[in-house]
Amino acid sequence: MGDEFPKEYDVIVVGTGMTESILAAAASRVGKRVLHLDSNEYYGGLWASFNFEGLQQWVGDCQKPKDETECKADPQLADGESAIKMRVLNPPTATNVKEQWHVPEAVESSGDDAKKAWSQEEVKKLYRKFNIDLAPKLLYSRGALVELLISSNIARYTEFRNVTRVVTWHEGKLTPVPCSRADVFATQNITVVEKRMLMNLLQECTEYEGNPEKLKKHENQSFLDFLKDKQLTDNLIHYVLYAIAMSTEETPCIEGMSRTQKFLLSLGRYGNTPFLWPMYGSGEIPQAFCRLCAVFGGLYHLKRGAEALIVGSDNTLKAIHSDRENLKSNYLVMGLDYAPDSFLPEESPGISRGVFLIDSSILAADKEHLTLLEFPPDESSGPVTIVEVGSLTNACPQGLYMVHMTTKQKGSAEEDLMSVAKKLMNFPGETDESKPNLVWSMFFNMKDTSTCDLGANTPTNLFLTSGPDLDLDFDFAIKQAKEIFSKMYPEDEFLPRAPDPEEIILDDDDEDKQKQPEEKASEEPQE
Amino acid sequence: MDDYKFLFKVVLVGNAGVGKTCLVRRFTQGLFPPGQGATIGVDFMIKTVELENEKVKLQIWDTAGQERFRSITQSYYRSAHALILVYDISSQPTFDCLQDWLREIEEYASNKVLRVLVGNKTDREDREIPTSVGEDFANRHNMYFVETSAKEAENVERLFMVIASELMEQARSKELPRYETPALSSRSTSVGDGGCCGGRFS
């Protein structure tokens, strides 16, 4: 059955990370012949989500020493062509990987009213119930990804839950931050006068763009100074600066206002915070784009990569050599994790990540919350983005919570995140009853190439894509995908709406035709 | 108008060429596609059936060709209510692969998902898998079993009707896996844990 494998493509995409998958979908959607490869047996690359067993394998792979052995490819070359051999093994996707248990291997079941005592055995037994993200990301309800999912009709492959609370660390403890108007009125943490001040300030931030004269005044100011000028109380300044604008003391005023605005604009669309979290983890999102690519004819092959790249004398890529075959392509899109060293920027900043399994929430409540916490910077650490997810998102089994920490790399991930982790949870031997107990933890570092020029050292029709960046959302990947797409196909629309099944008329003959959807552009509801 | 009491997601898996797309098109459109061209742009097909005076809408998902090189996305299996595993009764290799497919299903689908084994192409004269062998396999793995011919329209209607009625019964007795997160839409304001909406600063 169709064993012949096509040898020519418009675009070959190597790697199934976020940017690669968006590009594969976009090209396939406008009729280009796409081949999408990934040498792993799973989707997502640097953006993958794993169950507990899958994660163990990933950790094992990362801890293997870097192997520079080249593939034994011997591709046929035409005059003037040369082959860039790829490595047999991709370099480890993460460094400084440290995985650690904080509970015994097994425990005797104790009395039933005591808090469940977790053991390694128990967690491993439930391995399928985990979806552990390498790159946990949220979506702003009115952010670029939500709009893209809706406008392209890819939303039908995805499911989300609302982030149900935003909390902050203030005066040595965790406090919920009022987000919506209802929250502001309901909260008991601030006074009536403060409530009025807060409402006025937030109002100003939503309208700041229409007020260029006022804006001039704040041009050279920090956002913190601006908030101080407004005579806000320390309480409020803390909420707005760290939790809502997710800024630091140095953030310029305009940037702080625009971040506040982004937060506020996304409120109230789907829930009482501005954020959505992908069910089953962030790793589902690239897969949704891959599905669209396949539906429009893109060819998929996991566990297959490229052994060599064939480049012409004009510094353009001609073909890839994969599984002893030369596959021609007009363009090649390649995930950072596959790139030969000669393509890469010499230096790139890094991300520090921590993942923690705990036996109750970092801030106990009467129901399961999905929590976002921007941990303010202090002497020992920079600002740390923390997301806590529970079993309702299928991140982990019932009774456990998973905490993701992300911050800019300074030292190793463990050094960068340990002080914050210690504040939020009990390590073995500690017995603070207000804190959850740590069951398992993992630290690792990844590269962040979002600020690097990835086109500097590559053939002109080869596009390298970044891995995950530091931002809370997926916007950078979308931006990068759009830029690359417009270089490849400036005339084509980027991910036009895919028809609904009802709109497709399948002819009895051989050709399938699509009825173009009539004016059915999804209009935003007016609020 | 969209008027139905139940909506169920049914997904098909199995080797390339066993007739998954033909089964879906036979059921939803009553036809057997002559050429086996790839179905560009088709994601899932919908058919509403009536059972015990209730309208039941079946959303039937096909693999989009990703099964060819064993590259189905995990997300394909998410939130499925029923899973149809198809082999070709005239092809031993498609039967031998069932074990692998089951492993994949167990990894990613809900363990409460209704599973049905289908031996397709009973119209073929070169049968390699006796009915009893298929039956045995289904019994051992706790699956429903039926042999079909998409070409002759044999048992196809029955296959989907059995699934619909079984799912309806499960839904009524609340045994069905419950997926409480409606997908994103520009209109909906109910995603997951909705809570109160409309609390915007304005």
Chai-1 contact restraints between the chains, C-beta under 6 A:
chainA,res_idxA,chainB,res_idxB,connection_type,confidence,min_distance_angstrom,max_distance_angstrom,comment,restraint_id
A,M1,B,A16,contact,1.0,0.0,6.0,A-B,restraint_1
A,M1,B,G17,contact,1.0,0.0,6.0,A-B,restraint_2
A,Y43,B,T73,contact,1.0,0.0,6.0,A-B,restraint_3
A,L149,B,L184,contact,1.0,0.0,6.0,A-B,restraint_4
A,I150,B,S186,contact,1.0,0.0,6.0,A-B,restraint_5
A,A155,B,A183,contact,1.0,0.0,6.0,A-B,restraint_6
A,A155,B,L184,contact,1.0,0.0,6.0,A-B,restraint_7
A,R156,B,A183,contact,1.0,0.0,6.0,A-B,restraint_8
A,E159,B,T181,contact,1.0,0.0,6.0,A-B,restraint_9
A,F160,B,V191,contact,1.0,0.0,6.0,A-B,restraint_10
A,R161,B,G192,contact,1.0,0.0,6.0,A-B,restraint_11
A,R161,B,D193,contact,1.0,0.0,6.0,A-B,restraint_12
A,N162,B,V191,contact,1.0,0.0,6.0,A-B,restraint_13
A,N162,B,G192,contact,1.0,0.0,6.0,A-B,restraint_14
A,N162,B,D193,contact,1.0,0.0,6.0,A-B,restraint_15
A,T164,B,D193,contact,1.0,0.0,6.0,A-B,restraint_16
A,S180,B,G199,contact,1.0,0.0,6.0,A-B,restraint_17
A,R181,B,G199,contact,1.0,0.0,6.0,A-B,restraint_18
A,R181,B,F201,contact,1.0,0.0,6.0,A-B,restraint_19
A,A182,B,C196,contact,1.0,0.0,6.0,A-B,restraint_20
A,A182,B,G199,contact,1.0,0.0,6.0,A-B,restraint_21
A,L202,B,F201,contact,1.0,0.0,6.0,A-B,restraint_22
A,L264,B,F201,contact,1.0,0.0,6.0,A-B,restraint_23
A,L267,B,R200,contact,1.0,0.0,6.0,A-B,restraint_24
A,G268,B,C197,contact,1.0,0.0,6.0,A-B,restraint_25
A,G268,B,G198,contact,1.0,0.0,6.0,A-B,restraint_26
A,G268,B,G199,contact,1.0,0.0,6.0,A-B,restraint_27
A,G268,B,R200,contact,1.0,0.0,6.0,A-B,restraint_28
A,Y270,B,T189,contact,1.0,0.0,6.0,A-B,restraint_29
A,Y270,B,V191,contact,1.0,0.0,6.0,A-B,restraint_30
A,G271,B,G194,contact,1.0,0.0,6.0,A-B,restraint_31
A,G271,B,G195,contact,1.0,0.0,6.0,A-B,restraint_32
A,N272,B,G195,contact,1.0,0.0,6.0,A-B,restraint_33
A,N272,B,C196,contact,1.0,0.0,6.0,A-B,restraint_34
A,N272,B,G199,contact,1.0,0.0,6.0,A-B,restraint_35
A,M279,B,T181,contact,1.0,0.0,6.0,A-B,restraint_36
A,E284,B,S75,contact,1.0,0.0,6.0,A-B,restraint_37
A,Q287,B,T73,contact,1.0,0.0,6.0,A-B,restraint_38
A,Q287,B,S75,contact,1.0,0.0,6.0,A-B,restraint_39
A,C290,B,T73,contact,1.0,0.0,6.0,A-B,restraint_40
A,R291,B,T73,contact,1.0,0.0,6.0,A-B,restraint_41
A,A294,B,A64,contact,1.0,0.0,6.0,A-B,restraint_42
A,A294,B,G65,contact,1.0,0.0,6.0,A-B,restraint_43
A,A294,B,Q66,contact,1.0,0.0,6.0,A-B,restraint_44
A,V295,B,D43,contact,1.0,0.0,6.0,A-B,restraint_45
A,V295,B,A64,contact,1.0,0.0,6.0,A-B,restraint_46
A,F296,B,G41,contact,1.0,0.0,6.0,A-B,restraint_47
A,G297,B,I40,contact,1.0,0.0,6.0,A-B,restraint_48
A,Y300,B,Q66,contact,1.0,0.0,6.0,A-B,restraint_49
A,Y300,B,S71,contact,1.0,0.0,6.0,A-B,restraint_50
A,H301,B,F69,contact,1.0,0.0,6.0,A-B,restraint_51
A,H301,B,S71,contact,1.0,0.0,6.0,A-B,restraint_52
A,L302,B,S71,contact,1.0,0.0,6.0,A-B,restraint_53
A,P501,B,F44,contact,1.0,0.0,6.0,A-B,restraint_54
A,P501,B,M45,contact,1.0,0.0,6.0,A-B,restraint_55
A,P501,B,I46,contact,1.0,0.0,6.0,A-B,restraint_56
A,D510,B,G35,contact,1.0,0.0,6.0,A-B,restraint_57
A,D510,B,G37,contact,1.0,0.0,6.0,A-B,restraint_58
A,D512,B,I40,contact,1.0,0.0,6.0,A-B,restraint_59
A,Q514,B,G41,contact,1.0,0.0,6.0,A-B,restraint_60
A,S522,B,S186,contact,1.0,0.0,6.0,A-B,restraint_61
A,E524,B,S186,contact,1.0,0.0,6.0,A-B,restraint_62
A,P525,B,R187,contact,1.0,0.0,6.0,A-B,restraint_63
